[in-house]
Amino acid sequence: MDKFIIEGGVRLKGTVDISGAKNAALPILAATLLTDEKSVIKNVPPLRDVYTMLRILRNMGVRADMEDGVCVIHPNGYSSYVAPYKLVSTMRAGVCVLGPLLAKLKHAEVSMPGGCVIGPRPIDLHVKGLKAMGADLKVEHGYIIANAKNLTGGRVYLGGKFGSSVLATANVMMAATLAKGKTVIENAACEPEVCDLADFLVKMGAKIKGQRTPILEIEGVKALHGIEYSIINDRIEAGTFMIAAAITGGDILIRGANIEYLGAVIDKLKDVGVKITNTKDGLRVVKTGFIRPVDVTTLPYPGFPTDMQAQMMALMCMTKGISIITEKIYPERFIHISELARMGAHIILEGSSAIVKGVSKLSAAPVMASDLRASAGLVLAALVAKGKTEISRIYHLDRGYHNIEEKLEKLGVKIKREKED
């Protein structure tokens, strides 16, 4: 396993290019199973999760190649309907093949993805939505066994305990494109990545209305065709670099950042005292002076994203005052608190809220990444910590950030990747 060694104290300055969105790429790659024709997907980030999805497709008999951010998928003639545990267990988005397999092959056997360190993430809404279209689903030996001789449009409400579900919306929408009749999804997720999937499906020939709203209407068609498509850029990567500028008092042009997808993050950063300018190339983020405390609550899109919570917490550690961060999506997503405390942060956890008392400085310490976004939060804290911070288990970070050390180096950061002892 690799680790990062980061020497803090550098004011970041320069330009960084944002990669394609992993959370858009994964369901879009799964959606290629809905047709027999070749599809070409561009702007795909070369990340571990993407390669895992390609392995899942190949395991089904699909020819799936990737080079220089372009995936070429040849699904013609695939016959396997199994997504095995050894692959799906490493990446929750693997469950996205359930809807396409059920629609195309009428049968699917997909491993249960299981829980993770940020808390349980059940698939009950996936099952609910597919059952509404007449599918029969059961769980046996750790696999979701699904059958549907004839998928028929239905009406389903996808609201869960903590709001709408991105992956359940994606799965039901994909299945509905080839179902007979009209499917209505109420309380559908509105995340940009879900909208990107809908745009991809429409270009394939699907009939979908209500994109970017909580109510989706999908009229089933007989067949979809292969297309060429470029996915959106990663809003979470963009937000992470915005906070990198803020926490270091930097000046960064984030090329490829889309202001349309970052409203809640921009709003909070402006409250902190960050200057954000929309340019033809992206967003310029500048911060000088003190960081003001703010209160943040994570919510489904267009609210503040849970995937930015750890990064925002790192920033709040450097305020003059007290901030409260409340997690409404994954209430247990606070493992990074103990690691930030090792660096001198003052954070008290009360239920689903973290009370962050800002400190004048953080100090370098050996810390351990627990998940993808927690890793990003620790990297941000290391940027301002006095001394050299060692962050172990950065394979988590590699799941969602392509070449992050090279991008940070170009902005002036002293960072090295080394093998762990």
TIDRENNU-259419 format. One line per 10 residues: number of its first residue (from 1); their letters; for each residue x, y, z of C-alpha. Coordinates in steps of 0.2 Angstrom, whole numbers. Example, Ala and Ser with C-alpha at 12.3 -4.5 7.8 and 13.67 -1.06 7.14 Angstrom:
% TIDRENNU-259419
1 = AS = 62/-22/39; 68/-5/36 .
This chain:
% TIDRENNU-259419
1 = MDKFIIEGGV = 0/0/0; 5/18/-3; 6/33/8; 7/52/6; 20/63/14; 14/81/13; 24/96/20; 12/110/25; 13/128/24; 12/132/6 .
11 = RLKGTVDISG = 0/145/-1; -8/136/-17; -7/145/-33; -10/141/-51; -22/131/-62; -29/114/-60; -39/103/-72; -54/94/-66; -57/76/-72; -73/67/-77 .
21 = AKNAALPILA = -85/62/-64; -83/45/-57; -101/45/-50; -107/48/-68; -96/37/-77; -100/21/-67; -119/20/-70; -117/26/-88; -105/12/-91; -118/0/-83 .
31 = ATLLTDEKSV = -131/8/-95; -121/1/-110; -128/-16/-106; -145/-10/-112; -141/-11/-130; -132/-23/-142; -123/-9/-151; -106/-1/-147; -104/14/-136; -90/26/-134 .
41 = IKNVPPLRDV = -89/35/-118; -77/50/-116; -70/60/-102; -69/44/-91; -57/46/-76; -45/32/-75; -49/27/-57; -49/10/-48; -68/10/-47; -69/13/-66 .
51 = YTMLRILRNM = -58/-2/-69; -68/-12/-57; -84/-8/-67; -75/-13/-83; -70/-30/-75; -89/-32/-71; -94/-29/-89; -80/-41/-95; -85/-54/-83; -102/-54/-92 .
61 = GVRADMEDGV = -94/-57/-109; -94/-38/-114; -79/-32/-123; -74/-16/-113; -58/-6/-117; -51/10/-110; -37/21/-116; -34/40/-113; -50/43/-104; -61/34/-118 .
71 = CVIHPNGYSS = -70/18/-115; -76/8/-130; -90/-4/-125; -95/-19/-136; -110/-27/-128; -116/-37/-142; -119/-55/-138; -116/-55/-119; -125/-68/-110; -119/-69/-92 .
81 = YVAPYKLVST = -131/-61/-79; -120/-62/-64; -110/-48/-55; -99/-58/-43; -96/-54/-25; -77/-52/-28; -80/-37/-39; -96/-29/-32; -90/-30/-14; -76/-18/-18 .
91 = MRAGVCVLGP = -87/-5/-25; -105/-1/-21; -109/6/-38; -108/-12/-45; -126/-14/-40; -130/-2/-55; -130/-17/-67; -145/-24/-59; -158/-14/-68; -150/-15/-85 .
101 = LLAKLKHAEV = -148/-34/-84; -166/-36/-78; -172/-26/-93; -161/-34/-106; -159/-52/-101; -174/-53/-89; -163/-61/-76; -150/-55/-64; -139/-61/-50; -130/-47/-42 .
111 = SMPGGCVIGP = -120/-48/-26; -126/-38/-12; -114/-24/-10; -114/-24/9; -110/-10/21; -95/1/23; -86/12/35; -98/27/33; -113/17/38; -125/4/31 .
121 = RPIDLHVKGL = -132/8/14; -146/-3/11; -153/-8/-7; -172/-8/-1; -176/6/-13; -168/-3/-28; -179/-18/-24; -195/-7/-21; -193/1/-38; -190/-14/-48 .
131 = KAMGADLKVE = -204/-24/-39; -216/-9/-45; -212/-14/-63; -216/-32/-60; -199/-40/-55; -198/-54/-43; -183/-51/-32; -176/-61/-17; -159/-63/-8; -150/-80/-8 .
141 = HGYIIANAKN = -132/-83/-2; -128/-65/-3; -134/-62/-20; -150/-52/-26; -159/-64/-38; -170/-55/-50; -182/-61/-63; -194/-52/-74; -202/-60/-89; -210/-44/-94 .
151 = LTGGRVYLGG = -206/-28/-85; -221/-16/-85; -221/2/-81; -227/7/-63; -227/21/-51; -214/21/-37; -209/33/-23; -190/32/-19; -189/42/-3; -179/34/10 .
161 = KFGSSVLATA = -175/38/28; -161/50/23; -169/56/7; -168/50/-11; -156/37/-17; -145/41/-32; -141/23/-36; -159/17/-34; -165/31/-45; -152/26/-58 .
171 = NVMMAATLAK = -156/7/-57; -175/10/-59; -173/23/-73; -162/11/-83; -174/-4/-81; -189/7/-86; -181/12/-102; -185/-5/-109; -201/-9/-99; -218/-9/-107 .
181 = GKTVIENAAC = -228/7/-103; -224/22/-93; -214/22/-76; -216/37/-64; -202/39/-51; -207/51/-37; -194/59/-26; -181/54/-39; -163/60/-35; -158/76/-44 .
191 = EPEVCDLADF = -139/75/-43; -130/80/-58; -123/63/-61; -141/56/-62; -146/69/-74; -130/65/-84; -136/47/-85; -153/52/-90; -146/63/-104; -135/48/-110 .
201 = LVKMGAKIKG = -151/37/-110; -161/50/-120; -147/50/-133; -148/31/-134; -166/33/-139; -175/32/-122; -190/43/-118; -187/52/-102; -196/68/-95; -193/77/-79 .
211 = QRTPILEIEG = -174/77/-79; -167/88/-65; -183/87/-56; -189/75/-42; -202/67/-54; -196/57/-68; -207/49/-82; -200/36/-93; -209/28/-107; -202/11/-112 .
221 = VKALHGIEYS = -196/8/-129; -192/-8/-139; -173/-5/-141; -159/7/-137; -144/10/-148; -125/14/-145; -119/31/-145; -104/42/-142; -105/53/-126; -94/64/-115 .
231 = IINDRIEAGT = -98/63/-96; -98/79/-85; -83/84/-74; -82/79/-56; -90/92/-45; -83/84/-29; -66/85/-35; -69/103/-40; -76/107/-23; -61/99/-15 .
241 = FMIAAAITGG = -49/110/-24; -60/125/-20; -57/121/-1; -38/118/-5; -38/136/-10; -48/142/5; -38/133/18; -21/138/12; -26/156/8; -23/152/-10 .
251 = DILIRGANIE = -27/158/-28; -33/144/-39; -41/143/-56; -51/127/-56; -53/123/-75; -68/113/-79; -78/117/-63; -96/120/-67; -104/133/-56; -121/126/-60 .
261 = YLGAVIDKLK = -117/110/-49; -108/119/-35; -121/131/-28; -122/125/-10; -103/123/-9; -100/141/-16; -113/148/-4; -104/141/11; -87/146/5; -93/164/2 .
271 = DVGVKITNTK = -99/164/20; -82/159/25; -75/174/16; -69/166/0; -70/176/-16; -76/165/-31; -77/171/-49; -85/162/-63; -74/163/-79; -75/155/-96 .
281 = DGLRVVKTGF = -63/141/-91; -70/137/-74; -70/145/-56; -56/156/-49; -55/154/-30; -46/166/-19; -44/168/-1; -35/180/10; -36/184/28; -46/174/42 .
291 = IRPVDVTTLP = -58/160/39; -75/163/46; -85/149/55; -101/143/47; -114/130/51; -116/116/38; -130/103/35; -127/89/22; -143/86/12; -148/78/-5 .
301 = YPGFPTDMQA = -144/89/-20; -145/103/-22; -141/104/-4; -123/103/3; -116/86/-3; -111/73/10; -96/70/-1; -89/87/4; -92/85/23; -75/79/28 .
311 = QMMALMCMTK = -66/93/17; -77/106/25; -73/100/42; -54/102/38; -57/120/33; -68/123/49; -53/117/60; -44/133/55; -58/146/59; -58/159/73 .
321 = GISIITEKIY = -74/152/81; -86/137/82; -94/129/68; -107/115/68; -107/102/54; -123/91/54; -123/75/43; -141/71/37; -136/58/24; -124/46/33 .
331 = PERFIHISEL = -125/50/51; -110/39/55; -99/47/43; -87/55/55; -72/42/57; -60/56/51; -63/66/67; -51/55/77; -38/57/64; -40/76/63 .
341 = ARMGAHIILE = -39/76/82; -22/69/80; -17/84/71; -23/96/84; -41/99/79; -54/102/93; -70/92/88; -84/86/98; -96/73/91; -114/74/97 .
351 = GSSAIVKGVS = -126/62/88; -126/67/70; -117/84/73; -99/88/75; -95/104/85; -79/111/78; -69/124/88; -56/132/77; -38/132/81; -23/143/77 .
361 = KLSAAPVMAS = -13/129/69; -13/111/65; 3/100/67; 9/86/57; 6/68/63; 4/51/55; -14/48/51; -24/34/42; -37/36/29; -54/27/32 .
371 = DLRASAGLVL = -63/31/16; -63/41/0; -69/58/6; -61/56/23; -44/54/14; -47/71/5; -51/79/21; -34/73/29; -25/79/13; -32/97/15 .
381 = AALVAKGKTE = -28/97/34; -10/92/29; -9/107/18; -9/119/33; -1/108/46; 16/112/53; 28/99/48; 27/83/37; 11/73/38; 10/55/33 .
391 = ISRIYHLDRG = -6/49/27; -8/30/25; -20/19/16; -22/32/2; -29/18/-10; -45/25/-4; -41/42/-11; -36/34/-28; -54/28/-30; -60/46/-33 .
401 = YHNIEEKLEK = -46/57/-37; -35/55/-53; -17/60/-51; -21/71/-36; -2/72/-31; 3/79/-48; -11/91/-47; -6/97/-30; 12/98/-35; 8/110/-49 .
411 = LGVKIKREKE = 0/121/-37; 15/122/-26; 12/108/-13; 27/97/-7; 20/80/-8; 27/63/-11; 19/45/-14; 29/31/-5; 27/13/-1; 21/10/17 .
421 = D = 33/0/28 .
